[in-house]
Amino acid sequence: MSGPERITLAMTGASGAQYGLRLLDCLVQEDREVHFLISKAAQLVMATETDVVLPAKPQAMQAFLSEYTGAAAGQIRVFAKEDWMAPPASGSGAPTAMVVVPCSTGTLSAIATGACNNLIERAADVTLKERRQLILVPREAPYSSIHLENMLKLSNLGAVILPASPGFYHQPQTLDDLVDFVVARILNLLQIPQDMLPHWGEHHFVSDE
C-alpha cells in the first residue's frame, strides 16, 4: 500500500464541501482509516451546497458517513471539536498526514498562529510540529494580503497550499470532473493511487495549428 494508512480529514466553513466529501469517499475506497473532523460552519455550508445533512452528534455522524461511503466498521472515526483525548490531538497518536478541505481563511489564520482553539486547529498544529504532511485547500477569491502572508508562513513551515482551483486541460464535461481534478491532486500529494486524472504526459493534446 502506497501513501499513509491513516489520514486526518478536516472540513471547515469555506465553499467547496463537495471536495471534502469526494476525498472521504476516495480514501475509504482505498482502504484508508480516516479521522474525520468538521466545524459547525462546514456543516452549514454542506447543507447549503449539497443534499448531505450530517447528524450533529459524532457517533451518529460516524454511522451516517460510514453508510454514505460504504466504509467498513471503524474505518471512519469522527471526533468532536473539543475532544482533546482524540488521537489527532497528540503527536503520539495522530495519523501521519492531514488534509483540511475546504480550508476557510479563518482556519488558515488560526493554524498559522498556533491558536489551537479546537481539535481541527490542534490537529494541524500537531501535524506541523511533528513534521508530518499537512495539505491545506483554501477556497477564497480574491485573497487578501493577510491570506497570502498566512499561506506563505505555513508553506515555509512545511505545509502544502493547494487552492481549490481546478484545471481544464483534461477537458471536464461535468461539475464532478472539476471536483475530481482537485481531489486527484490531493491524492497525488498523498501518494495514494487515483485514476480520476491522468498524469501529465500520459495523454497528448494535438493542436490543429
DAGILIN-V526868 format. One record per residue. N is the residue number from 1. SS is DSSP state (h for helix, s for strand, l for the rest). PHI is phi in whole degrees, 0 to 359 (none if undefined). Layout:
# DAGILIN-V526868
N,SS,PHI + N,SS,PHI
This chain:
# DAGILIN-V526868
1,l,none + 2,l,269 + 3,l,79 + 4,l,291 + 5,l,278 + 6,s,236 + 7,s,223 + 8,s,270 + 9,s,245 + 10,s,243 + 11,s,238 + 12,l,237 + 13,l,277 + 14,l,257 + 15,l,297 + 16,l,117 + 17,h,301 + 18,h,300 + 19,h,296 + 20,h,294 + 21,h,295 + 22,h,293 + 23,h,296 + 24,h,303 + 25,h,299 + 26,h,295 + 27,h,296 + 28,h,296 + 29,h,295 + 30,l,267 + 31,l,62 + 32,l,264 + 33,s,275 + 34,s,242 + 35,s,265 + 36,s,257 + 37,s,233 + 38,s,212 + 39,l,275 + 40,h,297 + 41,h,297 + 42,h,295 + 43,h,295 + 44,h,293 + 45,h,297 + 46,h,300 + 47,h,293 + 48,h,279 + 49,h,267 + 50,l,225 + 51,l,264 + 52,l,266 + 53,l,241 + 54,l,280 + 55,l,297 + 56,l,283 + 57,l,278 + 58,h,306 + 59,h,295 + 60,h,292 + 61,h,297 + 62,h,299 + 63,h,296 + 64,h,298 + 65,h,292 + 66,h,296 + 67,h,290 + 68,h,299 + 69,h,260 + 70,l,74 + 71,l,287 + 72,l,288 + 73,l,301 + 74,l,82 + 75,l,288 + 76,s,252 + 77,s,239 + 78,s,257 + 79,l,236 + 80,l,288 + 81,l,294 + 82,l,240 + 83,l,274 + 84,l,288 + 85,l,266 + 86,l,291 + 87,h,308 + 88,h,297 + 89,h,279 + 90,l,225 + 91,l,297 + 92,l,279 + 93,l,234 + 94,l,289 + 95,l,301 + 96,l,278 + 97,s,215 + 98,s,221 + 99,s,235 + 100,s,249 + 101,s,212 + 102,s,286 + 103,s,249 + 104,l,291 + 105,h,291 + 106,h,294 + 107,h,294 + 108,h,304 + 109,h,296 + 110,h,297 + 111,h,294 + 112,h,296 + 113,h,259 + 114,l,69 + 115,l,297 + 116,l,56 + 117,l,278 + 118,l,211 + 119,h,293 + 120,h,299 + 121,h,295 + 122,h,295 + 123,h,298 + 124,h,294 + 125,h,298 + 126,h,297 + 127,h,301 + 128,h,292 + 129,h,292 + 130,l,271 + 131,l,58 + 132,l,258 + 133,s,281 + 134,s,235 + 135,s,244 + 136,s,246 + 137,s,242 + 138,s,284 + 139,l,220 + 140,l,208 + 141,l,200 + 142,l,280 + 143,l,275 + 144,l,277 + 145,h,299 + 146,h,298 + 147,h,301 + 148,h,294 + 149,h,295 + 150,h,295 + 151,h,297 + 152,h,297 + 153,h,301 + 154,h,291 + 155,h,298 + 156,h,294 + 157,l,274 + 158,l,111 + 159,l,286 + 160,s,257 + 161,s,260 + 162,l,238 + 163,l,300 + 164,l,284 + 165,l,236 + 166,l,294 + 167,l,271 + 168,l,231 + 169,l,290 + 170,l,270 + 171,l,55 + 172,l,297 + 173,l,251 + 174,l,222 + 175,h,297 + 176,h,300 + 177,h,296 + 178,h,290 + 179,h,298 + 180,h,298 + 181,h,301 + 182,h,291 + 183,h,296 + 184,h,298 + 185,h,295 + 186,h,297 + 187,h,298 + 188,h,299 + 189,h,295 + 190,h,281 + 191,l,61 + 192,l,254 + 193,l,303 + 194,l,208 + 195,l,237 + 196,l,278 + 197,l,221 + 198,l,292 + 199,l,289 + 200,l,304 + 201,l,99 + 202,l,288 + 203,l,233 + 204,l,252 + 205,l,260 + 206,l,263 + 207,l,270 + 208,l,280 + 209,l,280
